[in-house]
Amino acid sequence: MAMDIESAMGPSIVIGYSHPKDQPFLVCGFGVIGLTTSIRLVQRGHSVVAVAEHLPGDPLTAIYASSAAGAHHVSFAADDDLRQQAVDQRTFEVMWKEEHTEGEASALMKLRQVEYYGLEGQKHIKFFEGMPDFHVHSQEELKPYAKHAVSFTTLTMDTSAYLAKLVKIFLSLGGTIHRARITSLQDATRFVLPQTPRAIVNCTGLGSRELLDVMDDKLYPIRGQVVVLNAPWVKEGCTNQVGDGGKRTYIIPRSSGEVIIGGTRDVDDWNPDPIPETSLDIKRRALEIFPELVPPHIRMESQKPSPEDLSSIVVREVVGFRPARKGGMRLERGKNIEVNQTSIPVVHNYGHSGAGWQSSWGCAETVVKLVGDLE
Ligand SMILES: Cc1cc2nc3c(=O)[nH]c(=O)nc-3n(C[C@H](O)[C@H](O)[C@H](O)COP(=O)(O)OP(=O)(O)OC[C@H]3O[C@@H](n4cnc5c(N)ncnc54)[C@H](O)[C@@H]3O)c2cc1C
């Protein structure tokens, strides 16, 4: 379900409407983080105006991480990182309910996920033990390349369909969207003139490196390249953590029948274009752990599958920049900014690295709590 925002909103660049008498919340950035945050705010009866350069439905571009992502809910939360565990857990609960009530229309897919660990001493994170159907694989169940493995039931997201669904919800609740590149959070306030915003929520991901009143030098990109296949017969996800240098191999089937295979984690790499040798390496690694990617009609049990076996089902290659941040995500009140001699509260919600999808609703609800503290 591709979403074309401009055609949804007609000739003007303003979509929806705002409530002129309310002092609006101004949300900067409209990836999965800005969208879920905007929805939770508007659901609380607030007037919300969102401003972003990239919007759901745009052609894929590496800088707009939300549309380039896999994406699945497989937490990275360390055993001592209670904040990350809480937002990941809450997001899982919200999405689980969505999948249960909306079925296919949820743009989510429930599936069995296997996590393989190839290095001696590697162990799963505690978070997985709370997932439905959690199971530690016995020695007999282990694949030859794994020293340890666990499985559980989780969800994958059909990213463009899910983002389109969120836009619909936001607009139906009366939210307003402007497409614009801003130079600072203060600059964004021109979209609510003559009002001053009640608060500004910053969800600009890597954009916060350059916004003049944020300039967060802890932010950096982690480049990820994936290959998208059309393989509707694949109904199970898995990750292999054997690779060194941050290389994890993963298989992420989506409800649409597409399967994302990846990936790479290249720190501080701004190359926005897919590298053919990298795609070849991804296909090789993916086939090693999941030979069932090969279309059933050309699969030969006696022969080792090769990347060429996938040629007919490659849909596209995608690059995205994970908005990583030294010290972890920034989810907190920031310094107020002055607009029209008024001091405007600022709340930050950015820097989610490779976990923005699986933590989105939990982070959005944390913003609502932080905003509640302003009332
Ligand atoms: C290959 C890959 C696989 C991934 N897999 C997963 C996964 O399986 N699970 C998971 O949870 N996460 C995954 N992620 C990470 C996830 O995609 C990100 O954490 C998430 O998308 C971040 O969302 P965001 O809304 O903060 O940023 P973005 O989606 O990058 O959105 C930023 C928004 O801010 C706007 N903006 C920025 N600067 C400005 C400006 N100056 N003016 C106006 N607007 C501006 C942009 O236009 C955009 O609307 C993956 C990422 C990649 C690249």
The ligand as an SDF file (V2000), in Angstrom:
LIG
                    3D

 53 58  0  0  0  0  0  0  0  0999 V2000
   18.8140   -1.2610    7.1550 C   0  0  0  0  0  0  0  0  0  0  0  0
   18.0840   -0.8810    8.4110 C   0  0  0  0  0  0  0  0  0  0  0  0
   17.3960   -1.8550    9.1240 C   0  0  0  0  0  0  0  0  0  0  0  0
   16.7260   -1.5060   10.2960 C   0  0  0  0  0  0  0  0  0  0  0  0
   16.0360   -2.4840   10.9620 N   0  0  0  0  0  0  0  0  0  0  0  0
   15.3550   -2.1560   12.0900 C   0  0  0  0  0  0  0  0  0  0  0  0
   14.6060   -3.1500   12.7840 C   0  0  0  0  0  0  0  0  0  0  0  0
   14.5460   -4.3120   12.3840 O   0  0  0  0  0  0  0  0  0  0  0  0
   13.9510   -2.7820   13.9250 N   0  0  0  0  0  0  0  0  0  0  0  0
   13.9980   -1.4940   14.3970 C   0  0  0  0  0  0  0  0  0  0  0  0
   13.3870   -1.2130   15.4260 O   0  0  0  0  0  0  0  0  0  0  0  0
   14.6880   -0.5260   13.7380 N   0  0  0  0  0  0  0  0  0  0  0  0
   15.3790   -0.8400   12.6150 C   0  0  0  0  0  0  0  0  0  0  0  0
   16.1160    0.1090   11.9800 N   0  0  0  0  0  0  0  0  0  0  0  0
   16.2660    1.4260   12.6120 C   0  0  0  0  0  0  0  0  0  0  0  0
   15.0890    2.3300   12.3590 C   0  0  0  0  0  0  0  0  0  0  0  0
   14.8480    2.4020   10.9850 O   0  0  0  0  0  0  0  0  0  0  0  0
   15.3910    3.7410   12.9200 C   0  0  0  0  0  0  0  0  0  0  0  0
   15.7680    3.6660   14.2720 O   0  0  0  0  0  0  0  0  0  0  0  0
   14.1460    4.6050   12.8410 C   0  0  0  0  0  0  0  0  0  0  0  0
   13.6200    4.5860   11.5450 O   0  0  0  0  0  0  0  0  0  0  0  0
   14.4400    6.0490   13.2500 C   0  0  0  0  0  0  0  0  0  0  0  0
   13.2720    6.7800   13.0330 O   0  0  0  0  0  0  0  0  0  0  0  0
   13.2470    8.3630   13.1300 P   0  0  0  0  0  0  0  0  0  0  0  0
   11.8330    8.7360   12.9070 O   0  0  0  0  0  0  0  0  0  0  0  0
   13.9390    8.7950   14.3640 O   0  0  0  0  0  0  0  0  0  0  0  0
   14.1980    8.8580   11.9410 O   0  0  0  0  0  0  0  0  0  0  0  0
   13.9180    9.0090   10.3680 P   0  0  0  0  0  0  0  0  0  0  0  0
   13.0580    7.9200    9.8720 O   0  0  0  0  0  0  0  0  0  0  0  0
   15.2620    9.1700    9.7370 O   0  0  0  0  0  0  0  0  0  0  0  0
   13.0840   10.3430   10.2420 O   0  0  0  0  0  0  0  0  0  0  0  0
   13.6420   11.5970   10.5110 C   0  0  0  0  0  0  0  0  0  0  0  0
   12.6210   12.6560   10.1440 C   0  0  0  0  0  0  0  0  0  0  0  0
   13.1620   13.9370   10.4760 O   0  0  0  0  0  0  0  0  0  0  0  0
   13.0790   14.7760    9.3340 C   0  0  0  0  0  0  0  0  0  0  0  0
   14.1440   15.7730    9.3750 N   0  0  0  0  0  0  0  0  0  0  0  0
   15.4370   15.6140    9.7280 C   0  0  0  0  0  0  0  0  0  0  0  0
   16.1060   16.7850    9.6000 N   0  0  0  0  0  0  0  0  0  0  0  0
   15.2100   17.6890    9.1470 C   0  0  0  0  0  0  0  0  0  0  0  0
   15.2780   19.0700    8.7960 C   0  0  0  0  0  0  0  0  0  0  0  0
   16.3990   19.7590    8.8940 N   0  0  0  0  0  0  0  0  0  0  0  0
   14.1620   19.6800    8.3470 N   0  0  0  0  0  0  0  0  0  0  0  0
   12.9870   19.0120    8.2450 C   0  0  0  0  0  0  0  0  0  0  0  0
   12.8640   17.6940    8.5500 N   0  0  0  0  0  0  0  0  0  0  0  0
   13.9690   17.0610    8.9930 C   0  0  0  0  0  0  0  0  0  0  0  0
   13.1970   13.8330    8.1550 C   0  0  0  0  0  0  0  0  0  0  0  0
   12.7400   14.4540    6.9620 O   0  0  0  0  0  0  0  0  0  0  0  0
   12.3010   12.6930    8.6450 C   0  0  0  0  0  0  0  0  0  0  0  0
   10.9470   13.0150    8.4350 O   0  0  0  0  0  0  0  0  0  0  0  0
   16.7720   -0.1770   10.7770 C   0  0  0  0  0  0  0  0  0  0  0  0
   17.4350    0.7990   10.0440 C   0  0  0  0  0  0  0  0  0  0  0  0
   18.0920    0.4670    8.8790 C   0  0  0  0  0  0  0  0  0  0  0  0
   18.7830    1.5430    8.1040 C   0  0  0  0  0  0  0  0  0  0  0  0
  1  2  1  0
  2  3  1  0
  2 52  2  0
  3  4  2  0
  4  5  1  0
  4 50  1  0
  5  6  2  0
  6  7  1  0
  6 13  1  0
  7  8  2  0
  7  9  1  0
  9 10  1  0
 10 11  2  0
 10 12  1  0
 12 13  2  0
 13 14  1  0
 14 15  1  0
 14 50  1  0
 15 16  1  0
 16 17  1  0
 16 18  1  0
 18 19  1  0
 18 20  1  0
 20 21  1  0
 20 22  1  0
 22 23  1  0
 23 24  1  0
 24 25  2  0
 24 26  1  0
 24 27  1  0
 27 28  1  0
 28 29  2  0
 28 30  1  0
 28 31  1  0
 31 32  1  0
 32 33  1  0
 33 34  1  0
 33 48  1  0
 34 35  1  0
 35 36  1  0
 35 46  1  0
 36 37  1  0
 36 45  1  0
 37 38  2  0
 38 39  1  0
 39 40  1  0
 39 45  2  0
 40 41  1  0
 40 42  2  0
 42 43  1  0
 43 44  2  0
 44 45  1  0
 46 47  1  0
 46 48  1  0
 48 49  1  0
 50 51  2  0
 51 52  1  0
 52 53  1  0
M  END
$$$$
